[in-house]
Amino acid sequence: MSAPHSASSTYDDAAVRRRIGPWQEDDVPTLSAFEPDTNFFVRAAAGSGKTTALVARMVALVRSGVPVEDLTAITFTRKAAGEMSKRFYEELRRAQTALPAEGPQRRRVTAALRDAQQAFIGTIHAFCARLLRERPIAADLPPGFVAGLEDREERELRDRAWQDYLQTVRADRPARMEALTSLGLEPEDLDAYFERLCEHPELDPYVNAPDTVPDLTQAAAAVRAELDAWQARCPDALPEGRDDAMQAFDRAEKLIAQTGVETPAQRAELLELFAGVADEESADVTLKCWRGPHTDAYDWARTLRDEHLPALVRDVVQPALRRWRAYVHEEVVAFVRPAVERFASLRQAEGRLTFHDLLACTRDLLRDHPGLRTTIQERHPRLLVDEFQDTDPLQAELLFYLTSRNPTETTWTDCRPLPGSLFIVGDDKQSIYRFRRADMEVFEAVGERIEDTGGEAVMLTKNFRSLDVICDWCDAAFGALFDDADLMDRQATYTPFDPQRTTERDVDGVRRINLDKVRGNWGTDIAAQDAGRIARFIQGARDGGRSGRGADRHGALFAGGADYSDFLILTRTKSRLSVYAEALAERGIPYTVTGSEDLGEAAELKALVDLLTCALRPDDEVACVAYLKGPLVGASDDDLYRFSRAGGEFGRMHEPVPASVLEALPHETAQRFEEAFGHLRAARRRLHEQRPGVAIEQLIDDLGLLAGAAHPPDAAEGSLRAGRVLRTITYVQDLAAQGLGWAEVLDELQRVVDGEEEVDGMTLETGGDDAVRVMNVHQAKGLEAPVVFLADPYSRSGGPSVRRHLRREAGELVAPIVQGSGYRERVTHPPLGWERPVDGRDESFRESEERHEAAEERRLLYVAATRAQNLLVVSTYPEKPDDGPWAPLYPHLDAADVPELGRPDAEPSSDRPEAPAPALTDQRAGRDAQLEAQSRPSYRTESVTDGDRASPVRSSLASEGYGEAFGSAIHQLLEQCVRTGRPTPWTDESVAASVLERTGAEDTPDAVERATTMVQRFLDSRVWGRVQGADRVYAEYPIAHAVRRETPVVRRGVIDLAWRADGRWTLVDHKTDRVQGRPPETLSPDHAYVQQLQAYARAWAAVVNEPVAEVGLWLADAGTHLFGEPTGEEHSLSLGRRAAD
């Protein structure tokens, strides 16, 4: 982009602020230099106070005599509008207090405070909705139109329009549908394409294609000739496998045999098989694959690789396919455009406007009705716009129509704004929403137009946010990154900061985290390492000790400790936000996550959806089975089988379980099904009697979802899981407020679970004042924090794939047809000019858009780095220095010799000066007394088994056991059996071998067989059946409880297996001691293992506040269980075998 015309010479920041709207922190400034009747286009760098400058102009306008009702302030979001309203009111109050009591400015400010609500401060969409509601007939809208459809409403209306259109074509124009099918496409292949065209209704789809159907006969014949040559050399078997070229030949043979390749679409399909097997120079031929016992086509394969296939693809296949793809693209555009028009007509007829419609309808109203334009101008004579770099291009048209001197002018670029009618502030370096229609070229065009019509483009360069050391580093880094010659026509002009926060100390305001190499370079593992480093640093800084050093060379930044809210963790994308959340949770650090869109991952939401589905469709057997197997019931496959064999019907869950069925089931299983059916009937009653917004909280309370989520087995997950439950409640209430009933609410929740609708979760700390913030960069606009981490440094992807290109100067949308989803998504039918330049252009449309996105990626880096106030930390992955979102910053970190962030768990540096001794010696006695008191332990911890050392359980002594590592492996395998509720794959030898290796045990065939045998014996035992029928089960559950003594003791231990059935708790401890001969029939009360179980029973009863009815040992080597009933008295418990075991 070109540099601003007059801004380059306007670097006196203070003088500029006095002209556009003076502001002082501790006084009310004079208006001597204020220019109320000049139109300003303000480029305000990060941290320069854009909103402060806009509010300051509003207050200055009021002081200079502009009525408050003449002010119209427009910003990007409702939240920003609320903050601006608050700031405006506060600044008016401050001015009222400071101005002379009898002066005219005081009277004007006082009147403005009284009538402050008369000023419009809001989003552009809210402003447009207000104008349209005042004049719906002129805008050709029904008076009760809906302004700004929610995403769900827009999706439903769009789908209805598309399906109505397809139905009409099938009924009235079947030949049109057959023509589409003849191109190798079905209507369902075009759903996403229809949606893409609907996103830009103001642009015409660009087409460039041959006038007639391309003849692919000769190209197909050339491919067949190459195929004939291949068949002559095709081996029967190849020991080295088949390379890509061989596989293409194989698929071509099958296609010809199945279809004959007679139609243009079939010929195109044949050509597509070879389109990707060669480039300009060589083909995907692996020479060793062409030599074997039955063939030796090595020399021919070399010629195929270097000559035949490259020439075939370059000169025959690709040119033919480009023509065919472009022809199909044009036909598809012609097929889909009427559906886009139908969607627009449907919105207009029903008065249901999207946010884009609000802008378009208002633009049309102003452009086409000069009389109304004059009236609206008189009502809104002063427009002030914040964050202009992020706005829709239609907003530019609106602004110039609203402020134009000539109300009959219908071309916005020819409008001349009235003096003082327009004040625009933004930062083109922070334009990062191109995917949401923001266009930096329009930003530049508006600035130039304001200058050309007598206004001024000025700059604000003072940075009030970041320390000078951060500003200096950003100047060096982004001055170079924004000066890339390849992106100059797509990039903003960089202007250095004028930092206002300077430091005299030798401060390192920028640090780096160099992450260690991870095997396989797996991004998630790299992020986990990064998250751990960041979380430890935050915890150390919060503690305020030397573990928080690394912020500067004196360790002073966190000398007094830090708040959790001081830290902001930014990632480029949202995919790994949960990794950082988990690392913080593991250390008990409160956090909030924004932009994660992870509500669909909540197990509690899935359980709720299962219940609602079954409650609303009780005859749906699949839904009922899902509910019964889910976490709310936990029925096993065996339970379901027994229920079915006993005569139970899954499609009749709205009725009580027949008595005959209950009598045929084991007592525990019968009770489980009876309770499950009862809960479902209660839920059905609630759904029929109450609206979703009222019933959802009561329903979740009935199910215990919130309580269970807040106290999960892994306590670190409690905040996230409980927060997601609360978010589910608010989401359902939002849907209910839109008028949705239970059936529609269920549909929306199912879309969230299926990943079709993305909704942010939350934590219990969301909205709180002291929590670490975790988000992706797009969520961080306008935010700041003392410490900012640029995290998640590695990604294998090369950034977002280009799927469309906007040609606003021509009013066209270049949108190729895209098929597939996720990593399978690919462009299938682009117009001519997408891959290669046409019509004398220097670059293809794809290349042009890629440069737009590359420039925006640089701006995203700028946004991320400029959030930091005191410390910017950049995570790096040196193993892959050219990959990852922060990689462009690496050379600038190196050039500035940026030091690494100190590791909190490392030893403190020796050069840190010691604090001086206190000057007042009479404090020593008090201090020593404090130290002595603090040195005495307030409590101590011990294991439940401390002091209990026993001989192993053996009927005859063995020379040695199987080892601690082997025992650990058995415990892990049994834990997974219990947690998953199924035996597979934990009895597989490969899995057992892997677990043995991971725990450090021998993984010999004998050890693997021994491990799988032990696990299988457990699964075959009576205990496994009891576990399956329990209503609550825990495996390897850590516990801690306090024991009252002179010095309190916290006893800790791990319960191998605990379950609750019929209100009775049973605890089992696994033992992997070697047993020779007959296993013991009993164990006496004084045996150490029995005493250990007695201690476990007391501890468990204290934790759950319920008695333990039974305890037992499982002797893995013998496959035997010993049980007993604890009485609570010392040395009264004994264990013995039971006949049924």
C-alpha positions, 0 to 999 in steps of 0.5 A, a space after each residue: 500500500 502507498 504511504 499516507 500522503 500528509 501523514 508522513 510529515 505529521 509526526 508531532 503526535 501531541 500537536 495532532 492530538 490537540 487538533 483532533 481532540 485534546 485529552 489530558 489525564 489530570 486536567 481538562 485541556 484547552 481547545 485552542 488548537 481543536 479543529 471541529 470542522 476538519 474531517 480526519 482520517 487517523 492512523 493510530 498505531 497499537 497502544 496509541 489510544 484509538 478509543 481515547 482519541 475518539 472519545 476525546 474528540 466527542 467531549 471536545 465537540 460537546 465543549 465547542 457547542 455541538 449538541 450531544 444528540 448530533 454525535 454518532 459513534 460507531 465501533 466494531 463490537 457491542 462490548 466495545 460500544 459499551 466500553 465507549 459509552 462508559 468512557 464518554 460518560 466518565 470523561 463528561 463527568 470529569 470535564 464537568 468537575 474541572 470546568 469553570 462553573 459559570 462558563 459556557 463549556 460547563 453548561 454544554 457538558 452538563 446538558 450533554 450529561 443529562 441527554 447522553 443517551 441521545 447520542 448514538 454509540 453502537 455497532 454499524 449494524 445497530 445503527 443501520 437497523 435503527 435507520 431502517 426501522 424508522 423507514 421500512 417502507 422506503 427500504 421495501 421492508 415489512 415494518 416488523 422485519 428481523 434485524 440481524 439473523 443469528 447464525 442458526 437462523 441464517 443457516 436454516 433459512 439458507 438451507 430452506 432456500 437451497 432445498 426449495 430451489 432443488 425441488 423446483 428444478 427437479 420438478 420443472 426443469 429435470 433436464 437442468 438436473 441431468 445436465 449437472 449430473 452429466 458433468 460428474 456432480 450431484 446437487 449435494 456436492 454443491 451445498 458448500 459452494 452455494 453457501 460461499 456465494 451467499 457470503 458475498 451477494 454484492 459480488 458477481 461470481 467470476 467465470 472464464 471458460 471455453 464457449 463449448 464443451 471441451 473435447 477431451 477425446 485426444 487427451 484421453 487417447 494419449 493417456 490410453 496409449 501410455 496405459 497400453 505401454 504400461 500393460 506391456 510391462 506390467 509385472 505380476 508381482 513386485 517385491 518393492 510395492 507399487 509407486 504412485 505412477 503404478 497406482 494411477 495406471 491400475 486405477 485407470 485400468 479399473 475405470 476403463 473396465 467399469 465405464 468404458 470412458 465414453 462421456 466427457 465426464 468419464 474422460 475427465 475422470 481418467 485424466 484426473 488420475 494422472 494430473 498429480 503424478 508428475 510436474 514439469 520435470 519428473 513424475 512420481 516413479 520409484 525406480 526400484 519398484 520396476 525391477 523384480 523376479 518377473 520383470 525388469 522395466 527399469 530403463 523404461 521406468 526411467 524414461 517414463 519418469 523423466 520424459 513420458 509422464 511429465 510431457 503427458 501431464 504438462 502438454 496434454 492432461 493439464 491443459 485439457 483439464 484446465 479447460 474442462 474444469 473451467 467449463 464445469 465451473 461456469 455451468 455450476 455458477 449458472 446452476 447455483 446463482 438462481 438459488 442465491 437470488 431465491 435466498 435473497 428474495 426469501 429474506 426480503 419477503 419474510 423480512 429476515 435480514 442478515 447482518 450483511 443485508 442491514 448494510 446493503 439495505 441501508 446503503 440502497 436507502 441512502 443512495 436511492 432516496 436523496 430526500 431521505 438522505 438529507 433528513 438522515 444527515 440532519 439527524 446524524 451530522 457528526 460521524 465518528 468511527 473506531 477500528 475502521 480497519 476491521 469494517 465491511 467495505 459497505 460501511 465505507 459507502 454508507 459513511 460517504 453517502 451519510 456525509 456527502 455534500 451532494 445528496 443526489 450523488 450515487 457513486 460513493 467514491 465521488 462523494 465529498 464529505 461535509 466539513 467536520 462530518 467524518 472522523 475515522 480512526 483505525 490501524 491498517 497494520 492491525 487489519 486481520 479480518 479479511 476472512 470476515 470481509 474486511 478489506 485494507 484496500 478500501 481502508 486506503 481508498 477512504 483515507 485518500 478520498 478524505 484527503 482529496 476532499 479537503 480533509 487530513 490523514 494524520 498519524 498517532 505514533 505514541 505508544 502508551 502500552 509497551 515498555 520502550 525495549 519492547 517498542 524498539 524490538 517491534 520497530 526492528 522486527 516489523 519494520 523489516 517484515 512490513 518492508 517485504 518487496 513481494 508484499 508491498 502492494 498488499 501491506 500497510 506502511 510501518 511507522 516506528 513507535 514513539 514509546 512513552 514508557 521508558 525504563 532506566 534499568 537494564 531490562 529485557 522486555 523480550 524473551 524467548 522459550 527455546 523448546 527441546 526437540 520432540 520425536 516426530 516433531 508432533 505439534 501437540 507434544 511440542 505445545 505440551 512442553 511449551 505449556 509446561 514451561 509457561 505454566 511453571 513460569 506463571 506459578 513462579 511469578 505468582 509466588 513472587 520468589 526468585 522462581 519468577 526471575 527472568 523478566 529482567 536482569 534484576 528480577 524486579 518485575 515480579 519481586 512483589 508477586 503477580 496476579 494471574 490476570 497479568 498473563 496472556 497466552 496467545 496462539 495463532 490458531 484455536 486447535 491447541 488451546 486446550 493443551 495450555 488450559 490443561 497445563 495451567 489446570 494441573 498446577 491449580 492456576 485459574 484460567 479462562 479460554 476464549 475462542 476454543 469452540 470446545 463445548 462439543 467436547 464436553 462429556 456432560 453435554 453428550 450425556 445430556 443430548 443422549 437423555 434428551 434424545 431418548 426423552 423426546 423419542 422414546 421409541 428410538 431404540 438406538 437413542 435409548 441404547 446410547 442413553 443406557 450405555 452413557 455415563 448417566 446409566 453406565 449399563 454394560 453390553 452384558 447388562 443390555 443383553 440380559 435386559 433384552 433376553 429377559 423381555 425388556 424393550 428398548 423402544 418403550 422407555 417411557 413406560 415402567 420396566 415390567 415386573 417380569 423383566 425385573 424379576 429375571 435380572 440380577 438384583 443390581 442390574 434390575 435396580 439400575 434399569 428401573 432407576 434409568 427408566 424412572 429418570 427418563 420418565 421424570 425428564 419427559 414430564 419436565 420437558 412437557 411441562 416446562 420451556 427449555 429456558 426454565 427447565 434446563 437448570 433443574 434438569 441438569 441439577 436432577 442429573 447431577 451433571 454440574 456437581 459431578 463435573 465440578 468434582 471429577 476423578 481428576 480434580 484439575 479438570 473440575 473448573 473446565 468441566 463445570 464451566 462447560 456445564 454452565 455454558 451449556 445452560 446459558 446456551 440453551 437459555 439463549 436458544 430458548 430466548 429465540 423461541 426454540 422449543 425442546 426439539 429445536 434445542 436438541 437439534 442445536 445441541 446435537 450439532 454442537 456435539 457433532 462439531 457442526 456448530 462451534 461454541 466456546 466452552 468456559 471455566 469457573 473463572 470466566 468473567 473473574 478478575 484474576 485468571 490467566 487468559 488463553 486465546 488465539 490472536 484473532 480474539 486478542 484485538 484491543 487487549 493488553 497484558 503485562 506479560 504476553 506469551 506467543 505460544 504454540 510455536 510449531 505447525 506442519 501446515 503452511 497456513 490456510 488454503 486459498 479458496 476464493 479471491 475478491 476483485 472489488 474493483 471489478 465487483 467480482 468474486 473468484 470462487 472455484 468449486 471446492 469439495 471435501 472437508 478438513 485435510 481432504 478439502 481441495 479445489 476441483 473446478 476453478 475458472 481459467 486464471 485461477 492457477 495461471 495468469 490470463 488476460 495479461 495479468 502478472 499473477 494468477 488469482 490464487 497467487 494474488 490471494 496468497 500474497 494478500 494472506 501472507 501480508 495479513 499473516 505479518 499483521 497478525 504477528 504485529 497484533 500479537 506482539 504489541 499486546 505486551 506491556 512489560 514482557 513479551 515471550 516468544 516460544 520457538 522450536 529451533 528444530 524447525 526454524 522455518 515452520 510455525 506461526 512465529 517463525 518470521 520473528 526468529 531472525 529478529 530474536 537472533 539479531 537482537 540476541 534476545 535471551 531465553 526466559 529463565 526456567 523456574 525450576 533452575 537454580 538462581 543466578 549467582 549474580 543476583 544481589 542480596 537484599 540489605 539487612 534490616 536497619 532496625 535491630 530491635 526487629 530481630 527478636 520478633 523476626 526470629 520468633 516468627 521464623 521459629 514458629 514457621 519452622 515447626 510443621 503445621 502438619 505432616 503427610 504419611 502414606 496409609 501404609 507407613 510403618 506397614 512392611 509385610 512379607 509377601 503373601 505366599 503359601 510357600 516362599 519363593 526365591 524372588 518376586 516379579 518386580 515392582 515394574 511388573 506390578 505397576 504394569 498390571 495395575 495400569 492394565 487393570 485400571 484401563 479395564 475398569 475405566 473403559 468398562 471393557 476387556 479389549 484391548 487390554 488383554 491383547 499381547 501387543 498392548 500388554 507388551 507396550 505397557 510392560 515396556 513403558 513401566 520398565 518391566 521385562 517384555 519377554 514372551 513369558 512376561 507378556 503371557 503372564 501379564 495377559 493371563 493375570 488380567 484375563 483371570 481378573 476379568 473371568 472372576 466374580 469381582 469383574 461382574 460385580 464391578 460391571 453392575 456397580 453404580 459408581 466405580 473408581 480405579 487407582 483413586 488417590 485419597 487423602 484425609 486428615 488424622 487428628 494428632 498433636 501435629 495433624 497428619 494428612 494420610 495419603 494413599 491410592 485405592 486400586 479398586 472401589 465400587 458402590 452397589 446397593 449403597 455399600 462400598 467395596 475396596 479391593 487391593 491388587 497384589 502381584 506377589 509370586 505365589 507358589 503352590 496353593 494360594 492361602 485360604 485366609 489371612 489373619 488380622 495381624 497380617 500387614 496386608 490386612 492391616 493395610 486394607 483396614 487403614 484404607 477402609 477407615 480413610 475411604 469412609 472418612 473421605 466419602 462419609 459412607 461406611 465401607 462394607 467389604 474389603 478384599 485382596 486380589 492375588 494376581 498370580 493365583 487368580 484368587 480373591 480374599 474378602 472380609 468385612 471391616 468392623 472399625 476395631 483394630 485387629 478385628 479384620 480377617 480375610 478369606 476365600 468365598 465359595 462363589 469366588 
